[in-house]
Each structure stands twice: as C-alpha cells, then as structure tokens.
C-alpha cells in the first residue's frame, strides 16, 4: 500500500517557476498546483513509506535553494463503524 501526502511549499519571491521545473522531475510527485496564500505550491506525493517520504522532504526538497519552507500533510484513512 502506498503512502500519500500533500506538501505545501513556500518559495523565494520570483522563484516559483524555477521550483516547479525541478519538482516536475521528481517521479514521486503525482500532481503540482500553484496556489495563492501563505504557500506558493502544493505537491501531491506518493511513496512506499514514511521513511521514503522523509528522505524526499529532507534531502531532495530542502536541497532546492529557492524553497524557503515546507509543510507535509500525510493522508490518513479513517474507517467508519456502522
């Protein structure tokens, strides 16, 4: 079973397009949107585990100079009881 997460990304002013180009090269990213508000980009990510998600955020995203801040929101499944 795969792990889904949404990563909210804040970029340096004027660098959103540059960051988008770099993110599009990452195979784990399933969808990207430029958004308005406190964050500039939202990325939908799909990985095998929390460990691989951590590596993506801490080693790959944080290595992009134009990214100032990220917030990772992992998708959870809630089963409803009848």
Legacy VTK file of the C-alpha trace (Angstrom):
# vtk DataFile Version 3.0
C-alpha trace
ASCII
DATASET POLYDATA
POINTS 82 float
0.000 0.000 0.000
1.318 3.423 -0.860
1.551 6.467 1.346
0.065 9.733 0.060
0.942 13.193 1.290
0.445 16.808 0.331
3.452 19.064 0.670
2.846 22.796 0.924
5.843 24.720 -0.377
6.827 28.341 0.173
9.325 29.673 -2.374
11.516 32.727 -2.618
9.850 35.642 -4.381
10.040 35.223 -8.150
11.331 31.630 -7.971
8.079 29.624 -8.109
8.511 28.723 -11.799
12.072 27.547 -11.209
10.964 25.347 -8.321
8.109 23.896 -10.407
10.559 22.841 -13.113
12.704 20.998 -10.574
9.728 19.345 -8.870
8.348 18.052 -12.186
11.478 15.908 -12.500
10.704 14.010 -9.284
8.928 10.732 -10.023
7.195 10.553 -6.641
5.284 13.773 -7.262
1.907 12.913 -8.779
0.430 16.415 -9.109
1.533 20.039 -8.702
-0.540 23.193 -8.349
0.490 26.806 -7.888
-1.700 28.271 -5.151
-2.367 31.655 -3.531
-1.973 32.266 0.165
0.862 31.644 2.614
2.229 28.856 0.380
3.073 29.012 -3.319
2.916 25.371 -4.442
1.072 22.261 -3.314
2.548 18.914 -4.345
0.764 15.582 -4.119
3.342 12.895 -3.350
3.046 9.119 -3.309
5.720 6.923 -1.699
6.151 3.457 -0.216
6.764 4.504 3.391
7.217 7.303 5.909
10.969 6.815 5.589
10.954 7.467 1.852
8.661 10.478 2.369
11.105 11.852 4.934
14.001 11.411 2.509
12.122 13.254 -0.232
11.366 16.206 2.021
14.591 16.406 3.999
17.137 15.514 1.339
15.616 16.457 -2.001
13.146 19.306 -1.410
15.235 21.064 1.204
18.209 20.901 -1.186
16.398 23.258 -3.581
17.732 26.708 -2.695
14.599 28.603 -3.745
12.393 26.642 -1.291
12.063 28.600 1.945
9.651 26.390 3.903
7.609 23.210 3.556
4.724 21.662 5.457
3.973 17.974 4.946
0.423 16.708 5.435
0.152 12.910 5.309
-3.165 11.461 4.122
-4.831 9.170 6.664
-7.659 6.706 6.234
-10.438 6.682 8.806
-12.697 3.655 8.823
-16.223 4.364 9.918
-18.017 1.829 12.038
-21.666 1.161 11.322
LINES 1 83
82 0 1 2 3 4 5 6 7 8 9 10 11 12 13 14 15 16 17 18 19 20 21 22 23 24 25 26 27 28 29 30 31 32 33 34 35 36 37 38 39 40 41 42 43 44 45 46 47 48 49 50 51 52 53 54 55 56 57 58 59 60 61 62 63 64 65 66 67 68 69 70 71 72 73 74 75 76 77 78 79 80 81
